[in-house]
Amino acid sequence: MTLKTAKLALTDDWDKTFLKSDRVDHRKAVFPNRYGITLAADVYTPKGAEGKLPAIAVCGPFGAVKEQAAGLYAQTMAERGFLTLAFDPSFTGESGGAPRFMASPDINTEDFQAAVDFLSVQENVDPERIGIIGICGWGGLALNTAALDTRVKATAAMTMYDMTRVNARGYFDAEDSEEARYEKKKALNAQRIADFRSGTYALGGGVVDPLPEDAPFFVKDYYDYYKTPRGYHPRSLNSNGGWNVTGCMSFLNQPILRYSNEIRSAVLIVHGERAHSCYFSRDAYADMVRDNPYAGNKELMIIPDAVHTDLYDGGGKNAIPFDKLEAFFREYLK
């Protein structure tokens, strides 16, 4: 059985939410994952770079596309000397996979591994110097990848969500009971029947619009990014119709960070002090270093006064610690 790459409809336009850098060469790329889904990506290379470079694959946030935060991270890290790859995960953006707007803890971890496959065979990449960056929900998936893929030498998880935890327990673990999980499962399975009858998958809706006056702060935070010129993109799930109602169902039943304390490679976890989601990173870091003989190359960095989406694009206050990211990857991809 051979790996096949499907033909995808890729835009030639620069339709990113950030300006194009004149210090970086950009090209589109496609590559297959282990499940035969073809992924779409943007490759960023430092202008004038020679020889084999350290490389970084970037994905996230959960419900975003590569033209948003992932591309900004990738382009900026390319300006700093790394070959980078920002990709759309399976079932979303310009990537393949049907039905659309589905997520899977397994397949989306595989997406990161497929990105490492692609980078490992590029003539201008050193396969022994590959790292990954995961943003928001893909921060948790990046840690899951680091626990599985020994080729990944360094991982940065930015403003991280553990999607299995929030689906199974609710925010701040407020729904962490058998009864609450049963009611969620009951509703999702009823939706499966409704979808089967209709022959279509019902969408769960992206970020709420218009924004209710009494919306919680984190909803306002997401609205300010996904629903305004700051971060809106027509292919972004969060900017538009969102995931399928049943799209994240498997996250209820499959925790992704079970073996995080067996990660040997370097990990940097970064979160905003004022982010509603900061507890995910604090707890993930504590679990990762507990009884881990390789805890010395693990670090938790808290950004003062930063909220969740500040680490998507800087939030107008340069909140993304790119100097730290550069130093981290230079140290561990050498």
C-alpha positions, 0 to 999 in steps of 0.5 A, spaced: 500 500 500 503 506 497 502 513 501 497 517 496 496 525 496 490 527 494 489 533 489 487 539 494 484 546 492 489 551 495 488 558 494 494 562 491 492 568 495 495 571 501 489 571 505 492 571 512 490 575 518 497 577 518 502 581 514 507 577 509 514 578 511 519 580 506 525 576 510 521 569 509 520 565 502 513 562 502 510 556 499 504 551 499 505 544 500 501 538 501 502 531 505 498 525 507 497 522 514 497 515 516 490 515 515 490 517 508 488 524 509 491 529 505 493 535 509 495 542 506 500 547 509 504 553 508 512 552 508 516 558 511 523 559 509 528 564 512 531 568 505 538 566 503 538 560 508 543 555 506 544 548 508 540 543 513 535 547 517 532 546 524 524 545 523 518 546 526 511 544 525 505 549 528 498 548 528 492 551 532 488 554 535 482 549 536 477 551 531 482 556 527 486 555 520 493 556 518 492 563 516 491 565 523 495 564 529 499 558 526 501 562 520 503 568 524 508 563 529 511 559 523 512 566 519 515 569 525 520 563 527 522 563 520 524 570 520 529 567 526 532 562 522 527 556 522 524 552 517 517 552 519 510 548 517 503 551 519 498 546 517 491 545 517 489 539 521 484 533 518 477 535 516 478 543 516 481 549 512 484 547 506 486 540 508 482 534 506 478 529 510 470 527 510 466 529 513 468 536 514 469 539 521 470 533 525 476 532 531 479 526 533 485 525 539 488 520 535 487 523 528 489 530 530 495 527 534 497 523 527 496 530 523 502 532 527 506 526 526 505 526 519 508 533 519 514 531 522 514 525 516 514 531 511 519 535 514 524 529 515 525 528 508 526 535 506 532 536 503 533 543 507 531 540 513 536 536 518 531 530 521 535 530 527 532 537 529 525 537 528 520 541 534 513 542 534 508 548 536 501 547 538 496 553 540 490 552 544 487 545 543 493 543 539 497 545 545 495 539 548 495 535 542 502 537 541 504 534 548 500 528 546 505 527 540 511 529 544 509 523 548 509 518 542 513 521 537 521 520 539 523 524 533 520 530 536 526 534 540 522 540 542 515 542 544 512 548 545 505 548 548 502 555 547 495 558 551 494 550 552 487 547 552 486 539 554 480 538 550 479 531 553 479 534 560 474 540 558 469 535 554 469 530 559 469 535 566 467 541 563 470 548 565 474 548 571 472 541 572 465 543 574 461 537 570 466 532 573 461 527 575 458 520 572 451 523 571 454 530 568 458 525 563 452 521 562 447 527 560 452 529 555 453 522 552 446 521 551 445 528 548 450 527 543 448 520 541 441 523 540 444 528 535 447 522 532 441 519 530 438 526 528 444 527 523 443 520 520 436 521 519 437 528 516 443 525 512 447 531 514 451 533 520 448 539 524 453 544 526 455 546 533 456 554 531 462 558 532 463 563 537 457 566 539 455 572 534 452 577 536 455 577 543 450 578 549 451 583 554 452 578 559 457 574 556 463 571 560 469 574 559 472 568 555 467 568 550 468 576 549 475 574 549 474 569 543 469 574 540 474 579 540 479 575 536 475 570 531 469 575 530 473 582 528 478 584 523 483 582 528 483 574 527 477 573 522 478 568 517 472 565 512 475 558 513 476 558 520 471 554 524 470 559 530 469 565 526 463 561 522 459 555 523 463 551 528 465 544 529 459 539 528 455 538 534 458 531 534 465 533 532 469 532 538 465 526 541 471 522 542 474 527 546 469 525 552 472 518 552 480 518 551 484 522 555 490 525 551 496 526 557 496 519 560 503 518 559 506 526 559 510 524 565 514 519 560 516 525 555 524 525 555 524 531 550 524 538 551 517 542 553 516 549 554 509 550 556 506 558 556 500 561 558 497 568 560 496 569 567 489 572 566 487 567 561 481 563 563 484 556 561 491 557 565 489 552 569 490 547 564 497 549 563 499 549 570 496 542 571 499 539 565 506 541 567 505 539 574 503 532 571 508 532 566 514 533 571 511 528 577 516 522 577 519 524 570 527 523 571 527 527 565 524 533 568 530 538 567 528 540 560 521 542 562 519 549 563 512 553 565 512 560 563 506 564 565 506 571 561 503 577 566 497 580 565 496 576 558 489 573 557 488 567 552 487 570 545 493 574 547 498 568 545 494 568 538 497 574 535 500 578 541 493 582 543 496 588 541 501 588 547 507 583 544 504 578 549 507 572 545 514 571 547 518 570 541 525 571 544 524 565 549 521 561 543 527 562 539 532 561 545 528 554 547 528 551 540 535 553 539 538 550 545 534 543 544 534 543 536 542 544 536 
